[in-house]
Structure formats: structure tokens, C-alpha cells
Amino acid sequence: MIENYKNKILQGDCLELFKNIPDNSVDMTFADPPFNLKKGYNSYKDSLQVQEYIKWCETWISEMVRVTKPTGSIFLHNIPKWLTFYAAHLNTIADFKHWISWDAPTAPMGKTLQPGHYGILFYAKNAKELKFYEIRYPHKRERKSKYLAKDYGGKKGLLHPFGPLVSDVWTDIHRMKHNKYRDDHPCQLPLHLLERLILMTTDENDIVLDPFNGTGTTALAAKRLGRNYIGFELDKDYVEITENKLLQEEPNSKIGDFWVSFYLDNVVTIRNNDWDGLKNYYYVPLKPEEIDKQQIILQKNISISTPLKSFSDLKKECKLPDLFEEYDTKIIYKSSI
Ligand SMILES: C[S@@+](CC[C@H](N)C(=O)[O-])C[C@H]1O[C@@H](n2cnc3c(N)ncnc32)[C@H](O)[C@@H]1O
């Protein structure tokens, strides 16, 4: 019964632990396995022979597909070299959706092109039944002028106030460099990377499974977004770190009734469908073309229980630029980019 494993981080070998998980029982599986690059994990030697590594990967990838529901999605994070083998195997048992290119410097591989991205393979268990939500990220702006970095030319009247739809190239999420945010683990992923994937393919109360939990980025992201998690991890210290972090998290990555992903104080991913409700929590210029020079502003102190405030209260709370003075916050858009 899947209920017995919900919201647990299980210590052990993922291939053993998978045996407990019924077929077609989870909504999303995500794996960030050891990359066979001799990383210093506590309990795992990260240096197998190539054929041995590939065979091992194919075994747990098949398990990921087996346990995923027909509506569910399968994500695999790795360097492109290994993803080419993963894709060849996955193409025989699931439906390809995307190769997401996550722009981030990776380990140099000798005298060749400098590696500039990690890949995240996105497969559907069954493309016809896949659950998928379009997502948006904030417009990129010039650091000083705050004007939009991209020139939309004559199409500024169609600008979406929040930002563009997310493509398969992700340049706005950075790897974790600062030690103060990191656990004692050699390759922890940023939380908002996982939150983006979860918002894109699951609903509240769905189940997200990660067979290589590490220090729990996937489980934490799932909990923050009101989803259930299951994590497998070989190392007991990493399990303990995860459990301690989970105790401090609440399912509250939300604005009003809408699940969103935050990075520091900024919302970095929303679902397209939610904008009609979310826009009530922002100051938004009335004319879409003004988005070119003025970013939308989130009300201060937003949390689950924050009621909508009147425009005059909001005006008192934060100094609004001129553009907003004559506008109300509830505005209809015809935007598409
Ligand atoms: C790349 S890390 C995952 C990091 C994780 N995404 C995070 O953000 O914390 C891979 C993890 O897989 C674990 N691991 C290696 N072999 C395993 C196995 N056979 N079963 C379960 N976990 C394993 C390692 O201990 C390591 O923590």
C-alpha cells in the first residue's frame, strides 16, 4: 500500500526500496543520481565502470517508470553524456516530452567545449494522459535601468505582467554556491528548481518520489507545495539532515489559494492558470506596455492567511512609483507573451 510510504524518507538501497512501491502509484518521479564523477559521498563510491554504471541506471530508471501513474511524469537530472544513455533506454518504455537545458557550469571534461548546462530529461509515462500545467517566470530586466532585457519590439502591448512562459532552456535558476545555504552534501540542488518541476506536473496532495534523496531537496519542495513525498537514501546522515529540515517546513509556499515558488522574497514560478487570481496580490501597471519599464510589485508580508488589502492600504504600506498612482490592482489582461 502506497499509503504506508507516504511522507517518509527511507534509508537503504533504492533498488530494494522500490520493491515496496506498487505499480502506477505515484504522480511524479525525479532522480538526481550520483554522476559517476568520483564525488565524495558518505556511503557511496561514485566510480563504476561505464557499462556497469549504465546498467545500474537502467534498472532504477525502469523502476521509476513502473511506479509512475499513467498521468505522471518522470524527470532525470544528469550531465548530457549520461542522459544520452538514459534517453535511449527511456524511449523504449515511456514518452519523451523535453530535454530541459539547465544553464549552469559543470565540471570541465578535458580539452573540449566547456560544458555549460546540465540536462533534465522530462518523460511522460503516457503522453496522451499526462498532467501538465504551463508555468511562467519573471521577466529578465537590466540590472541598472530595470528595463526588460529582451526587446519585444512592436509586441509590448501583449506583454504578460508576471513574465513569459517557461521554455526548455532555464537560465534563471542558479546552482547553490554559498555555504551558508548548503548542507554537508557535495551536490545539493536548489529548492526552487524542484518546485518548478512539481508545480508543472502535479496537484496538491499528489505524490512525488525521489530515489536519490540526498539531503532532501525534492521532499522539501513537495512539502512546501502541499504535495506528499517519498525519498530513498543510502546514507543515514543524509536521511537525518532531511528529517530535521522537514520538521521545520510547512506547506505554505502560497499566495492566497495559489501555490507558487519563492526564491528569497521573490516569486520565481507561477502556474499560468493562477495569474487571474494571483494578480490581485500585486501592483500591476494598467497598460501592458508599461511592463517594459516597471516591474510588478508584490504586496508586502504575503502569507497563506494574508487577506487581500485595499488599494489605499497598500499605497500606505509601500511607496509606489508614479505609474501605479492612478491604477487599481484588479485589471484584466489580454497578454500572451
Ligand atoms: C546527487 S546526490 C542527490 C542530491 C539531492 N538531489 C539533493 O539535492 O540533496 C545522490 C544521492 O544518492 C545517494 N545514493 C547513491 N546510491 C544510492 C542507492 N543505491 N540508493 C539510494 N541512494 C543512493 C547518495 O548517497 C547521494 O546522497
PDBQT file of the ligand as one rigid body, heavy atoms in Angstrom, charges set to zero:
ROOT
HETATM    1  C1  LIG A 401      23.443  13.606  -6.441  1.00  0.00    +0.000 C 
HETATM    2  S1  LIG A 401      23.011  13.156  -4.860  1.00  0.00    +0.000 S 
HETATM    3  C2  LIG A 401      21.352  13.736  -4.678  1.00  0.00    +0.000 C 
HETATM    4  C3  LIG A 401      21.282  15.133  -4.135  1.00  0.00    +0.000 C 
HETATM    5  C4  LIG A 401      19.852  15.614  -3.953  1.00  0.00    +0.000 C 
HETATM    6  N1  LIG A 401      19.216  15.861  -5.210  1.00  0.00    +0.000 N 
HETATM    7  C5  LIG A 401      19.836  16.877  -3.102  1.00  0.00    +0.000 C 
HETATM    8  O1  LIG A 401      19.503  17.967  -3.643  1.00  0.00    +0.000 OA
HETATM    9  O2  LIG A 401      20.170  16.801  -1.929  1.00  0.00    +0.000 OA
HETATM   10  C6  LIG A 401      22.830  11.425  -4.967  1.00  0.00    +0.000 C 
HETATM   11  C7  LIG A 401      22.485  10.745  -3.643  1.00  0.00    +0.000 C 
HETATM   12  O3  LIG A 401      22.193   9.370  -3.921  1.00  0.00    +0.000 OA
HETATM   13  C8  LIG A 401      22.603   8.587  -2.802  1.00  0.00    +0.000 C 
HETATM   14  N2  LIG A 401      22.712   7.191  -3.284  1.00  0.00    +0.000 N 
HETATM   15  C9  LIG A 401      23.725   6.622  -4.007  1.00  0.00    +0.000 A 
HETATM   16  N3  LIG A 401      23.427   5.348  -4.317  1.00  0.00    +0.000 NA
HETATM   17  C10 LIG A 401      22.185   5.100  -3.804  1.00  0.00    +0.000 A 
HETATM   18  C11 LIG A 401      21.337   3.972  -3.820  1.00  0.00    +0.000 A 
HETATM   19  N4  LIG A 401      21.700   2.835  -4.413  1.00  0.00    +0.000 N 
HETATM   20  N5  LIG A 401      20.136   4.070  -3.209  1.00  0.00    +0.000 NA
HETATM   21  C12 LIG A 401      19.759   5.219  -2.603  1.00  0.00    +0.000 A 
HETATM   22  N6  LIG A 401      20.537   6.331  -2.545  1.00  0.00    +0.000 NA
HETATM   23  C13 LIG A 401      21.733   6.274  -3.153  1.00  0.00    +0.000 A 
HETATM   24  C14 LIG A 401      23.916   9.243  -2.378  1.00  0.00    +0.000 C 
HETATM   25  O4  LIG A 401      24.199   8.941  -1.015  1.00  0.00    +0.000 OA
HETATM   26  C15 LIG A 401      23.610  10.730  -2.610  1.00  0.00    +0.000 C 
HETATM   27  O5  LIG A 401      23.160  11.342  -1.434  1.00  0.00    +0.000 OA
ENDROOT
TORSDOF 0
